[in-house]
Amino acid sequence: MSEMIAATAPDAPTLVDRGLWSVLRRRVTFWAPVIVLAVLGLIALLPGPIAMLFGGGDPRACDLVDSALPPGPGHPFGTDLQGCDIYANVVFGTRTSLSIGLLTTALCLVVAIVLGTIAGYAGGVVDTVISRLTDVFLGFPFILGAIIVLNSLGKPDPVLVSLVLAFFSWPTMARLVRGAVRSVRGNDYVRAASVIGLSHVQIVLRHVLPNAIGPVLAIAATFVGSVIVAESTLTFLGVGLRAPTISWGLQLANAQSYVGTAPHMLLFPALFLSITVLALITLGDTVRDALDPKGR
């Protein structure tokens, strides 16, 4: 009997079945951010050689004689107040800012997938407990909480900043996972898998998660951009990263008092930050729309 049910049970639809790639590959709003992010990823992997293309290549090679120079030969983005090459600092800051965004998002995804899947699939008391836990975190001001924790931990590094940001950021993504799992668990292929005797773990791993994770991954791209902005905000407020760490947020914080006299100090880090966040948000929105049948 179980063999007959297994033979007639509908298979769980996959992203390939939905034609996700066939939809994405025809969209400029997919390829444009992908190209931008690929270039930024290359910069993050090879900051030294890329920094040497148009300048000295060393972000810490500073000369006060060259203080606050405008863009020119040898310093395409100009120099900061200490005479450091802004171009080299922007290039090396790419690795720090992207790594914080990706690490924080990965940590949030792990926690959100575990707790959100358990809550959405189990339901009942388990769902209630996890949902109230997320409400507690959501009710606490994100920036205020991060400021308090970072101030109490001394001098933060990129890993510590990522951990703090993840600690306060996972509930939003967990709720999204919970909602996606709840919408999937009642489908025919999930019920058929239960009838033929698959364990709950097998059902979740084979049928529920593969079909609930798509919208979550689409939001994750947007989430990376939000994390980069949050890190820059905290650093700008003086509670995030500190020298000698190099990041876009630090450059913006150092340039805030010299916007009138040396606007290039603020312009180029802000431009890279804006382009990165815009590319991530555009990619996330495009994938999300492609996953939505109504959006096609």
N, C-alpha and C positions, 0 to 999 in steps of 0.2 A: 504493500500500500504506500509506504513512504517513498519507494522508487517512482511510483506513478505520480505522486505529488511533486516530487523533485523534478520530474520530466516536464510537468505542465506548469510549474511555478514560474512566474515572470522573472527574468533577470533584472538585477538592479541597473538602472541606466547609469552610464558613466559620462564624464565630461566629453569624451571622444564621440559618444553616441549623440550628444546634443549638438555636435558640430561647432564646438567652441573655437577650435583653431581655424576652421573655414570661415568663421565670422571675423575673428580678430585679424587675420592676415590681410584682409581687404580694407582695414581702417587705418587712416593716417594717424588718428589719435592713439593708436597702439604703437606703431613703428617710431613715431617721433619721440615719445618719452623713452622708449626702449633704447634708441640710439643715444639720447642724452645720458641716460643712466649707465649705458655701457662705457661711454667716454669718462664719466665720473668714476666708475669702477676701475677703469684703467689708470686714472690719475691716483686713486687711492692705493692701488697695487704698486705703482712705480712713481712715487712722488719725486724721488731724487733725480732720475733722468729727465722727467718732464719739467721739473723746476729749472734745470740747466738749459733748457731749450731757448729761453728768452731772457735769462738773468744769471745771477751767480750761482743759484741752486741751493744756497745754504740759508735757511730762514733765520738762523741765529748769528750770521755774519753781519754785524751792525756797526755803523760808523756815524757818530753824532754830527760829523761834518755834513752828512747827507740827510739831516733831519727834515722830515715832512716835504721831501722833494715831490713835485708833480710827476705824472707819467712821462717817461722819456727813455732814451737809449740806455740799455742795461737794467732799467727798472720800469718795465712796461705798465705796471700798476702804481708806480711811484714808491715812496718809502714812508714809514711811519715816524713817530716822534723820536724814536731811538735810532733812526737811520736804517732800520731793517727793511729788506725787500718785501713789499706787500704781496707781490706775485708768488714768491716762494712760500710765504706764510699761508696764502689762500690754498695753494697746491697741497702743502703738508696738512693743513687743517681739514681737507676733504676726507682723509682717512679717519681722523678722529670723529668728525661729525657723522659720517656714514656708519662707522662701526658702532657708535652709540645707538643710532637709530635701528640698525639691524639686530644688535644684541638685545636691546630692550623689547623689540617686537617679537623676537624668537622666544624670549622668556615669557612674555605675555601669552603667546600662542600655546606654549606647553601647558601653562596653568589653566588657561581658558578652555583648551580642548579637554583636559582631564576633568575639571570641575563641571564645565558646561555639558559635556557628554553624560556624565553621571547624573546630573540634575535632570536633563532633558529626557534621558532614557528610563531612569528609575522612577521618576515622579514621586508623588506622595510626600512622606515626611522628609526624605532625602532631598527632594527638590525644594521643599520649604526651608530647610536649614541652610542649604547653599545659597538660595535666593536672598535670605535675610542677611547672610554674610556679605554678599555683594552689595546689598543696600547700605550696610554699614560703611563700606569703603567708598561707595558712590556719594554718600552724604558728607564725606570729609573733603574740604576744599583741596584740590590737587596741588596747586602751587604752594599754598600755605603748608601743607603736609611735607612736601619736598623741601621747602626752606627750613622747616624745623629739624627734620632729620639730617639734612646736609650740614646745617650749622653745628649740630651736636657731634658729628663724626670727624671733625677736623678737616684736613686737606683732602678733598675728594679727587679720585682719579677717574678715568673714563669707565672702568668696570663698576666702580662704586656708584657713579651717577646712573649707569644703566640699571643697576639693581634697585636703586631708590625709585627711579621712574617706573620700572616694571611693577614694583610693589604697590604703587598707587594707580596703575593704569590697567591692570588685568580685568577688573570687573566689567567694563564696557564690552570687551571682547568675549568674556565668558557668557554674558547675556545673549550675545549674538549667536554663539555656538549652541546654547541651550534652546533658543528659538528654532534654529535650523534643525537640530536633532528632533525636537518635538514634532516638527512638520514632516519629517521623514519616517519616524518610527511607526506611523499608522498606515504606511503604504502596503500594497498587496505583497510585494516581494519580501518585505520584512516579516509579515505574518506567515507567509509560506515557509520562510527559513526557520521560523520558530516551530511550525507544525512538523517539519521533517526532522526535528531533534537537534538543531544546531544550538550550541551554548550561547549565552548572552554575549560573552566575549567575542565569539566568532561572528555573531550577527552584527555587533557594533563595528568590528574591524572590517568585515567583508561588505556590508550592505549600508549601514547607517552613516559612518564617518565619510566614506568616499563620496557620498551624495549630499552630505551636509557641509563639507569643508570648502566647497567652491566659493560661495559668497563670503565666507570668512577670510579666505586667502585674498579675495579681491579687496576687502576692507583693509587687510594687513598692509598693502602697498600704501594706501592713504595714511595708515597708522604710522608708518616709518617717517613720513613727512611731518606728522604732528609731533613725534618724539624729537626730531631734529630741532623743530621750532621751540619745543619746551626746554631742551637743553640749552639752546641759545638764550632763551629768556632767563633761565636761572643763572647762567653765567653772566649775562648782562646785569642782573641784580646783585652780583657779587657773591653768590652762594654756590655757584657751579664750579667748573674747572678753573684752575689758576695756573699762572706761569710756573714752570717752563713748558707746560702743556700748550699745544698749538691747536686752536679750533676757531671756527668762524665766530662763535659766540664771544670768545675772548677778544677777537679783533674788533667786533662791534662795540664791546664794552670799553675798550681802550680808545676808540675813535669818537665816542659820544660827545666829548667836550670840544672837539675840533672840527665839527661839521662846517662851521662858517669859514674857517681859515684853511682847512685841508679836507675838503669833501671827499677826495679820492680814498682816504683812509676808511671811510664808511661805505662808499659806493660799491667797491669790488667784492668785499665779503658778503654784503647784503645781496648783490646780484647773483652770486653763486648760490647763496642760501635760497633765494626766491626761485631760481631756475630748478634747483633740486626738488624743492617742495612742490612746485607746479608740475614737474614731470611725474612725481610719485602720485599726486592726486589725480592727474589725467589718466595715468595707467590704471589706477584702482577703479576709477569711474568707468573706464572703457571695458575692463574685464567684468565689472558688475553688470553693466548694461548687456554685454554679450551673453551672460549667464541667464538673463531674464528673457524668456520667450517673447514677452510683449515688447521688449526693447529692440527686437529684430525687425 
